[in-house]
Amino acid sequence: MAIFNYVALDSRGKEKTGSIEADSQSAAVSRIKEKGLFPTNVAEGASGTAKGKKKARGARGGAKGKGMSKEIRMPVFLSRVKPKQLMAFTRQLATLVNAGLPLIRGLEVLQRQERNPALRNSLGDIAESIQSGSTFAEAMSQHTRIFNRLYVNMVKAGEIGGVLDIVLLRLAEFMEKAQKIKSKVISAMVYPIVVLIMAVIIVSALMIFIIPKFEEIFTDLMEGKSMPMLTQFVLKISETVSQKFVLVLGVVVAVVFLVKLVGKTNAGRFVMDHLKLHMPIFGVLTQKTAIARFTRTLGTLMSSGVPVLQALNIVRDTAGNQVIARAVSQIHDNVKEGENMAPTIEASNVFPPMVVSMVEVGEETGELPEMLMKIADSYDDEVDNTVAALTSIIEPLLIIFLALVVGTIVIALFLPLLSIIGSLSG
């Protein structure tokens, strides 16, 4: 028997170290788990009888290192895993673990059937890391391109609490609902964006090719007479666009680049996110989506056993909106000082009174995670209703907008014709 040194976590998440005698590393891991600990690192101590095993394990570690290096060097387009693929993998793994299949065996089964090369390689590396003594969460943390902090910390909580299958199922449901909300928001944005792009193309074609022809006709027929102000305005825009097209395009590109550059700074991103929450029409949708994401993420983490302060840190980093992130950071600091969440949420002026009241009730009854999930479900329904309402509102608004633009151009071109016809009649 050889001596194995280990580092493990107890049920409270505190780190424990020690040594244990066992015939093999897997046996050592099993014996450590029997003590109610969750090993994060198991390494064989100096022992003359175990040199061969140590060399073999070193060879496997070298192979693993190469595999991880290969995964890091993988081209970006190959290293992407779509949310639907990760969601399917999570649900399948939850089913296998719940059926009693060992974790490593479940990972091997899913690796063989996985078509995405990045996810397939990562599953192989994760299985090797677990075999060498790492926990599932620790192995996942080496693949941040695929598994974010939210995913890793929930898996860690599931391992510590011995409810990995339940946590994986919650993760799958969380991703499904998040993807559903994202799809609905995108579907609400696609129609107006497509219509606006087509409108820009049509108006640009009129300005560059059609209106200059009318200008030549008007100049010849009006014999030096001044044209109406509206016509002059439209002709001036047409002249600017047609003769200085490169300059206009350069200004548009520069503005877009400047907005993106400002958006990369903390202050700029905060201002832009604040505008998103208060912009006309779409601001309500953005706010409801952000609140649903915040409450669902925090509720899912807390119900999975993640400590509240750690859960708030994760929510802050995955909020997707700097205004919400700053509010969550303030909530974290106040909770750390022993205060309740509800007063800080109310003081942030970001969340509606209903959210504040429900969080307050959840804290008083000790059912905050369940209350957060109810808030998320409620706001998911409100997002559905808002998307349906926006879809019905946007269509007539776009029609009116296009009618105003095209109508202005038509009237501007028609006014000189009236003057010309009047001159000919006289």
Buried (B, 14 or more C-beta within 10 A) or exposed (E): EBBBBBBBBEEEBEEBEEEBEBEBBBBBBEBBEEEEBBBBBBBBEEBEEBEEBBEEBEEEEEEBEEBBEEBEEBEEEEBBBEEEBBBBBBBBBBBBBBEEBEBBEBBBBBBEEBEBEBBBBBBBBBBBBBBBBBBBBBBBBBBEBBBBBBBBBBBBBBBBBEBBBBBBBBBBBBBBBBBEBEEBBEEBBEBBEEBEEEBEEEBBEBBBEEBBEBBEEBBEBBEEEEBBEBBEEBBEBBBEBBEEEEEBEEEEEEEEEEEEEEBEEEEBBBBBBBEBBEEEEBBBBBBBBBBBBBBBBBBBBBBBBBBBEBBBBBBBBBBEBBBBBBBBBBBBEBBEEEEBBBBBBBEBEBBBEEBBBBBBEBBEEEBBBEBBBBBBBBBBEBBBEBBEBBBEEBEEEBEEBBEEBBEEBEEBBEBBBEBBEEEEEE
